[in-house]
Amino acid sequence: MALIFADDGEAGTGSFPWTETNSIVHDSQPKDGTYPINQSGSTFYLKKILGANYTELYFSIFFYFANAISLKLLSWYSVGTTELGSIRWNATSKHFEIYTGTSTLVATGTLSQQAATEGGAYFNLNIRVLLHASTGEISVRHDGNTTADVTFTGNTLPSGSNMDAFQVFTSATSHNARADNFWCNDISGSLNNSWPGVLRCSTQFPTGKSATNDAWTADSGTNKYDRINEQPASGANFIYSETTGQKQGFTYPAPAFSGVIKALVINDLSQKISSGGLKQGIRIAGTDFPSSTKVLKTTYTRESQLQHYLEQNPNGPAAWTTSDNPETYLEKTA
């Protein structure tokens, strides 16, 4: 599969899918849903350590600049800490810029992007990063354009040999900005392996429990779906299982959106108390389609929000449509 990371911000203040962050404050002005993936008013960043090495990645991200302050929007790293390059916005020229390393400006765009105080609003960037010492490419497309506003070709690998991390914004500069609907592809597989296009996220919370998967225990009360649909996400309410193989299923309302669906993403904030792992699955027409076993954190902290991506309907397989409405389930493993 080609989708390697996505986040819609709906975990709220904890930013649980990410590896590092220097703030837990979220703003109330998202592009979609209840929360953006960032906040406003101070230094802030979110970093994801991928756990694998890549030479080519594609991104789709929505940004919002509340004030006209120059910003580092996205940067990528080798060995988690060596900065290989970045996309920035220059508040004076209103243009996007491409940097290699930490400080080398290599290309400047021509499109003028205004901040909100100047009449601007949320906008989308599609970004390609191809690492190579001589034939690399960094390219930025704006708001659905299929031609780039700014491109650099040449040495995109000032150090290191690949990238294994990326970061939104920076802790070095105070800013008043937001990001939302983050999406990252690699180039493997037959789906989601190139430019993502302008992607939106629609988060749905369970509204019922599956009658065929009703084995886990709620911390209080009789319902289970309403113990895990809080915003922002926390460990205050929960469900749990002490028995290997137990499943707990959930039902959802019909999708409230239209258009092409690129993937179904299952998110669960989970914690290991004593032993075991977790599988995230969907049930379609009575058939279970589980993920591999996920390793659980022992506390609610960075990356304790597990994710499972399904880029096709496995009951086929075929592209997802808005008429598909699978149940999801959790299964405790040994």
C-alpha positions in Angstrom: 0.0 0.0 0.0 1.1 3.5 -0.7 -0.6 5.6 2.0 1.8 5.7 4.9 0.4 8.4 7.2 -2.7 10.5 7.5 -4.1 12.8 10.3 -7.3 14.8 10.4 -6.6 16.4 13.8 -9.7 14.9 15.5 -7.6 13.3 18.3 -7.5 16.8 19.6 -5.1 18.2 22.1 -2.9 15.1 22.4 -1.9 14.9 18.7 -1.6 11.2 19.5 -0.7 10.0 16.0 2.5 12.0 15.9 5.9 11.2 17.3 6.9 14.6 18.7 5.1 17.9 19.5 6.0 20.9 21.7 2.5 21.9 22.5 -0.9 20.4 23.3 -3.0 23.5 22.6 -5.5 23.2 19.6 -7.3 26.0 18.0 -11.1 25.9 17.3 -10.9 26.8 13.7 -10.3 23.6 11.6 -10.7 23.1 7.9 -12.9 20.1 8.6 -14.2 18.5 11.7 -13.7 19.9 15.2 -9.9 20.3 15.4 -7.0 21.2 13.1 -3.8 19.3 13.5 -2.1 22.4 14.8 -2.8 25.4 17.0 -2.3 29.2 16.9 -0.5 31.8 18.9 2.9 30.3 19.8 5.8 28.1 18.7 4.5 24.7 17.6 5.5 21.7 15.5 4.5 18.2 14.9 7.0 15.6 13.8 6.5 12.1 12.5 9.3 9.5 12.7 8.3 6.9 10.1 10.3 3.9 11.1 11.3 3.3 7.5 13.5 5.0 4.9 12.1 6.7 1.8 13.6 8.5 -1.2 10.3 9.8 -2.6 7.2 11.1 -0.8 4.0 13.0 -1.8 2.0 15.2 0.6 -1.4 16.9 0.7 -1.9 19.5 3.5 -4.3 22.3 4.1 -2.8 25.5 5.7 -4.2 28.6 7.2 -2.2 31.7 8.1 -4.0 33.9 10.6 -1.2 36.5 10.5 1.3 37.6 7.9 4.4 36.0 9.5 6.9 34.0 7.4 6.6 30.3 8.1 8.4 27.0 7.6 5.4 24.8 6.5 6.9 21.3 6.0 10.4 20.0 6.4 11.9 16.5 6.0 14.7 14.7 7.8 17.3 12.0 7.6 17.9 9.9 10.7 15.1 11.8 12.4 17.1 15.0 13.0 19.2 16.0 10.0 17.1 18.5 8.0 17.3 17.8 4.2 14.9 20.5 3.0 11.7 22.5 3.6 8.8 24.4 2.0 8.4 27.9 3.4 6.1 30.9 2.9 7.6 34.3 2.7 5.3 36.9 4.3 6.9 39.8 2.4 6.8 38.5 -1.1 3.7 36.2 -0.4 5.4 33.5 -2.4 6.3 29.9 -1.6 10.0 29.0 -1.3 12.0 25.7 -1.5 15.0 25.3 0.7 17.6 22.5 0.8 19.4 21.7 4.1 18.6 24.2 6.8 19.2 27.5 5.1 19.8 27.3 1.3 17.1 29.0 -0.8 17.0 27.2 -4.2 13.6 28.2 -5.7 10.9 30.8 -5.3 7.4 30.6 -6.7 5.3 33.3 -8.4 1.8 32.7 -7.0 0.7 35.2 -4.3 -0.8 33.5 -1.2 -2.5 35.9 1.2 -2.8 35.5 5.0 -6.2 35.5 6.5 -5.7 39.1 7.7 -5.2 40.0 4.0 -8.2 38.2 2.7 -6.7 34.7 2.6 -8.4 31.5 3.8 -7.5 27.8 4.1 -5.6 26.5 1.0 -4.2 23.2 -0.1 -0.6 22.3 -1.0 0.5 19.1 -2.8 4.2 18.6 -2.4 6.6 16.1 -4.0 10.0 15.3 -2.5 12.4 13.2 -4.5 15.8 12.8 -3.0 18.9 12.5 -5.2 22.3 14.1 -5.3 21.9 15.4 -8.9 18.4 14.5 -10.3 16.2 15.1 -7.3 13.0 17.2 -7.4 11.0 19.2 -4.9 7.8 20.6 -6.3 4.8 22.4 -4.9 1.2 22.6 -6.4 -1.3 25.0 -5.0 -5.1 24.4 -4.5 -5.6 21.6 -7.0 -3.4 22.9 -9.8 -1.8 20.1 -11.8 1.2 22.3 -12.7 3.6 23.4 -10.0 3.9 26.9 -8.7 7.5 26.3 -7.8 9.9 23.4 -8.6 13.6 22.7 -7.9 15.5 20.0 -9.7 19.1 19.0 -8.9 20.8 18.1 -5.6 18.0 17.6 -3.1 20.2 15.4 -0.9 22.7 17.8 0.9 23.4 15.1 3.5 22.2 11.6 4.5 20.8 9.1 2.1 17.1 9.1 2.6 14.3 10.5 4.7 12.6 8.9 7.6 10.8 11.8 9.2 8.8 15.0 8.4 7.6 17.9 10.4 4.8 20.5 10.2 5.8 24.0 11.2 8.8 24.7 13.5 9.6 25.4 17.1 12.0 28.1 16.2 9.4 30.8 15.3 6.2 32.0 17.0 3.4 31.9 14.5 -0.4 32.0 14.3 -1.2 29.3 11.8 -3.0 26.0 11.4 -2.8 22.9 9.3 -5.4 20.2 8.7 -6.1 17.1 6.7 -2.5 15.8 6.5 -1.8 13.0 4.0 1.4 11.3 2.9 2.0 8.8 0.0 5.0 6.8 -0.9 5.4 5.4 -4.5 4.7 1.7 -3.8 1.6 -0.2 -4.8 -1.0 0.6 -7.4 -3.0 3.1 -5.4 -2.1 6.5 -3.8 1.4 6.3 -5.2 1.7 9.7 -6.8 0.2 13.2 -6.4 -2.6 12.9 -3.9 -4.8 15.8 -5.1 -6.8 17.9 -2.8 -7.9 15.5 0.0 -10.5 16.1 2.7 -11.1 14.0 5.8 -14.5 13.2 7.2 -14.3 11.6 10.7 -17.2 9.5 11.9 -17.7 8.3 15.4 -19.6 5.1 16.3 -23.2 5.4 17.1 -23.9 1.8 18.1 -22.3 -1.5 18.9 -22.4 -4.5 16.6 -24.7 -7.2 17.9 -22.3 -9.9 16.6 -19.3 -8.5 18.3 -20.2 -7.6 21.8 -17.5 -9.0 24.1 -15.4 -6.2 25.5 -16.2 -4.4 28.8 -17.0 -0.8 29.3 -15.4 1.1 32.2 -18.9 2.2 33.2 -22.4 2.1 31.9 -23.9 -0.4 29.4 -23.0 1.2 26.1 -19.6 0.9 24.6 -19.7 3.1 21.5 -20.2 6.2 23.6 -17.1 5.4 25.7 -14.8 5.9 22.8 -16.3 8.8 20.8 -15.2 11.7 22.9 -13.4 14.8 21.6 -10.7 15.5 22.4 -9.5 11.9 22.7 -8.5 10.9 26.2 -8.2 7.9 28.5 -11.0 9.0 30.8 -13.6 6.7 29.2 -12.7 3.4 27.7 -13.5 -0.2 26.8 -11.2 -3.1 27.4 -10.7 -6.8 27.0 -8.7 -9.3 29.1 -9.4 -12.3 26.8 -7.3 -13.1 23.7 -9.5 -13.3 20.6 -12.3 -11.2 22.0 -13.8 -8.7 19.5 -15.8 -5.6 19.9 -17.6 -4.2 16.9 -19.1 -0.8 16.2 -21.6 0.6 13.7 -21.7 4.0 12.0 -24.1 6.3 10.3 -24.1 6.5 6.5 -21.3 8.7 5.2 -22.2 12.4 5.0 -20.0 13.2 2.1 -19.6 12.6 -1.6 -16.8 12.3 -4.1 -14.0 9.8 -4.7 -12.8 8.0 -1.6 -9.1 7.4 -1.5 -8.9 5.3 1.7 -10.7 4.2 4.9 -8.6 5.0 7.9 -9.3 3.4 11.3 -8.0 5.3 14.4 -8.0 4.0 17.9 -6.4 5.5 21.0 -5.2 2.4 22.8 -3.1 1.3 25.8 -1.7 -2.0 27.0 -2.3 -2.6 30.7 -0.8 -6.0 31.2 -0.2 -8.0 28.0 -1.4 -8.5 24.4 -1.7 -6.5 21.2 -4.6 -5.2 19.1 -6.0 -5.9 15.6 -8.1 -3.2 13.9 -10.6 -4.6 11.4 -13.7 -4.1 9.4 -16.7 -6.4 9.0 -18.5 -6.5 5.6 -21.4 -8.8 4.9 -20.5 -11.0 7.8 -16.8 -11.3 6.9 -14.0 -10.0 9.1 -10.9 -8.3 7.5 -8.4 -7.7 10.3 -5.2 -5.7 10.3 -1.9 -7.3 11.5 -1.3 -7.2 15.2 -0.4 -3.7 16.4 2.0 -3.1 19.3 0.4 -1.1 22.1 1.9 1.7 24.2 1.7 1.4 28.0 0.6 5.0 28.4 -1.5 7.5 26.4 1.3 9.4 24.8 2.9 10.0 21.4 1.8 7.4 18.8 -0.6 5.6 21.1 -3.3 6.3 18.5 -3.1 3.3 16.2 -4.0 3.6 12.5 -5.0 1.1 9.9 -5.4 2.0 6.2 -7.7 0.3 3.7 -7.2 1.8 0.3 -9.7 -0.6 -1.3 -12.8 -2.4 -0.1 -11.4 -5.8 0.7 -14.8 -7.5 0.0 -14.0 -7.4 -3.7 -11.6 -5.7 -3.9 -12.8 -2.5 -5.4 -12.7 1.2 -4.8 -14.6 2.5 -1.9 -17.9 4.2 -2.6 -20.2 6.3 -0.4 -22.7 3.4 -0.3 -20.2 1.3 1.6 -20.8 1.4 5.3 -18.7 -1.3 7.1 -18.6 -2.0 10.8 -15.2 -1.7 12.5 -14.0 -3.9 15.3 -11.1 -4.3 17.8 -9.7 -7.7 18.6 -7.4 -8.4 21.5 -4.4 -10.6 20.5 -1.9 -12.5 22.6 
